[in-house]
Amino acid sequence: MSDPAVSWSRIRDRGMIGLRADLSVGVVCKALQKACGAPVPETRRLSIKADRTLAWMSPDELLLTLPHAAVPATLAALAEAMEGRHHLAVDLSDARALFRVEGPGAREVLAKGAPVDFSRAAFGPGDFRRSRLGQLAAAFGQVSEDPEAFEMVCFRSVSAHVERWLDVSSRAGSLPGVF
């Protein structure tokens, strides 16, 4: 049973594309923006355009989430836009799992397992951090204007563990009350 202040769900209808390219080159960023449908975000940020979210993963890596059905066409658009430029675009939809954690206790739940400052002053709409949840690689983003809603990405191979962790971490009465 979860705390009424927190709910979580696995988002299964989203596709994911991992992108690698030299993000310091303006023409590359313009080509990526055109193909992805969202602007290239700044460091530790994400950009949202309609049903697409483009997240900064590292100085040369982005993660695009989009409707699952749009993945093949977007990969083709990326291949065309980036033709002749060094890059990598790969469908990660089956390799990653996406979760939504929301409610007034969402920051408390995520802070239990991630070495990230989830205070409102440090983590707000459009912020994105690649980090870990316990010992698992994970990334966290605030993808809406709702200050209590987050999305989290992890490897699909550990998604059952993350589901159990979310169940335990969001149990009624377990929130520490830090935020």
NORTA-V370881 format. One record per residue. SS is DSSP state (2 for helix, 1 for strand, 0 for the rest). PSI is psi as a letter, one per 30 degrees, with the letter a starting at -180 (* if undefined). Layout:
SS_PSI, SS_PSI
This chain:
0_k, 1_l, 0_k, 0_f, 0_f, 0_k, 1_l, 1_l, 1_l, 1_k, 1_j, 0_f, 0_g, 1_k, 1_l, 1_k, 1_k, 1_k, 1_k, 1_k, 1_l, 0_j, 0_f, 0_f, 0_j, 2_e, 2_e, 2_e, 2_e, 2_e, 2_e, 2_e, 2_e, 2_e, 2_e, 2_f, 0_g, 0_k, 0_k, 0_k, 0_l, 0_l, 0_k, 0_h, 1_l, 1_l, 1_k, 1_k, 1_j, 0_c, 0_g, 1_k, 1_k, 1_j, 1_k, 1_k, 1_e, 1_l, 0_f, 0_g, 1_k, 1_l, 1_k, 1_k, 1_k, 1_l, 1_k, 2_e, 2_f, 2_f, 2_e, 2_e, 2_e, 2_e, 2_e, 2_e, 2_e, 2_e, 2_e, 2_e, 2_e, 0_g, 0_k, 0_f, 0_k, 0_k, 1_l, 1_k, 1_k, 1_k, 1_j, 0_g, 0_e, 0_f, 0_f, 1_l, 1_k, 1_k, 1_l, 1_k, 1_k, 1_l, 0_l, 0_f, 0_g, 2_e, 2_e, 2_e, 2_e, 2_e, 2_f, 2_e, 2_f, 0_k, 0_h, 0_k, 0_j, 0_g, 0_l, 0_e, 0_f, 0_f, 0_j, 0_a, 0_k, 0_f, 1_l, 1_k, 1_k, 1_k, 1_b, 1_l, 1_j, 0_b, 0_g, 1_k, 1_k, 1_l, 1_k, 1_k, 1_k, 0_j, 0_g, 0_l, 0_f, 0_j, 0_f, 0_g, 1_k, 1_l, 1_k, 1_k, 1_k, 1_l, 1_k, 2_e, 2_f, 2_g, 2_e, 2_e, 2_e, 2_e, 2_e, 2_e, 2_e, 2_e, 2_e, 2_e, 2_f, 0_g, 1_k, 0_k, 0_g, 0_f, 0_k, 0_f, 0_g, 0_e, 0_*
